[in-house]
Each structure stands twice: as structure tokens, then as C-alpha cells.
Amino acid sequence: MAPLLSALGLEEARFPRFAARVVFELWKSPPVTQGQPKKKAGKGVKAKDGELFIRVLYNGDDVTFHTTFCRSHNRSASQPLCPLKNFLSFVRRDMFSVVNATSYQEACSRRPG
């Protein structure tokens, strides 16, 4: 659990308690029905039909905006969730920069020395 929390950038969760849990929730914005005006997701940004979001809970507390991939996201949006694309970009590309690699293969098979 500690390596996962560290990878997510949750510094305040130094050593997890016994029976600690991390929950990743996947959310989808509801489709806009015909004749219903689209709601705005923030300052001038329109919510897209079926847009995917993620929310991260640690021991029941919402820590989404404490994660590395969502710290800079607009928290005052009408949907207080992080776009899934932020998380996917982090998992596919950004987290490898910490180990100076560009893929899982490169990060796991590199020999020290």
C-alpha cells in the first residue's frame, strides 16, 4: 500500500494503518437529453456527454485533489472530480520520469550500475 500511496503523490499518508484501503471510482457524466441545455463544468467549459472522471478515496476520505495527477485541476468545477485523461496520462507517461524511463519494460528491466 505504501508504494501505491507514494506513487500517487499522497505524502500525508506516510505509513498506512492496518486495513487501510484505496478506492478508485470511475464516474461518467450523464448524457444530455434532447431539449435539455448543457450544464457548464466550470468557468466557460462545457461538460461533454459521457466524459469520464476519476475520484480517489483513501480510508473513506476524498484525496483526489491531493494526487500528483490532479493537484492542478480546477476544483471549483460543478463536477468535483478529476478527468480520467489526467490519470491515464500519469500512468502511461508521467510516472516513469521519476525513474528516468519511458515504459514499464524499461523501468523494470534496467539494471543498476
N, C-alpha and C positions, 0 to 999 in steps of 0.2 A: 504494500500500500504506500509506503514512504516514497519509493521511486516514482510512482504514478503521481502523487501529490507534488513532488518536486518538478517533474516534467511539465505539469500543468501550471507551474509558477505559483503555487499556493504556499508561500513562505511561512505564513502564520500557522500552518499545520505541520509543525516540526516532526513530531513522532505521534503516529495515530494511536488512539485509545484502543483498548480491546473491543472487538466487534464494531470497529469503525466501518463506515460504508460510503461509497461514492456512487452517485446515481447520475447517469446521463439521460436526460429526457429529450426526445425528438418531438418538436412541435411543427405543425403545418398551419399556415394562415388559412382561414376559411375562404372558400370560393365566394366571389361576389355574384349574387344572383342578378338576373336581368332586371333593370329598372331601379336597382339599389345603388346609390352613389358609393364610390370607393372611399374608404377611410384613409386618412393620411397616417403614415407610420412615424412621422416626426416632422421636423421643420422642412416643409416643402417636398418630402419624399413620400411617394405613394407606395402603399403595400401592394405587392404583386400577388395574384391569385396563386395559391398553393406554394408560396415561398416557405422554405424550411428553416427552422430555428433550432437552437440547442440551449438547454439550461443544465447547469451542473450544480448538484446538491452534494454537500459534504456533511454527513451526520444530520441531515434534515435542513441544514442552512443553505440558502441560495448563495453560492460563491461564484456565479457566472462571471461577474464583472471584476473578480479578483484574479481570474486566469490570465495567462500570458496572451492568449489569442483574442481576448475580448476586453482588455482593460481600456482601450481607446475608443470603444464603440459608444455611440450616443445612448446614454442611459435614460434620457428623458423621452424616448420614443414611446408611442402609445402601446407598443408591444415590448415589454421589458425583457427581451430575450436576445440572444446573440445569433446572428446569421450563421447557418451551418457552414457556409463557404469560408468563414473565418477559421472555424475548427478544422475543416478539411485542408485548407492551405497550411495550417500549422502542422498537422500530422504528415502531410505529404512532402513538405519542403522546409518549413521554418525550424522545426526542432532538430534537424540534422546539423544546423550551423553551430550548435553547441559543441558537437564532437568533430567539427570540421569535415563533414561528409555530405554527400548528396543523395544517398539512398540507404535503405535498411541493410542491403548487402554490403555496401562499403563500410557502414558504421559497425557492423557485427563481425566482419571478416578481417578487419585491419589488425595487423599485429603490432604490438607496441615495439618501439625501438627506433 
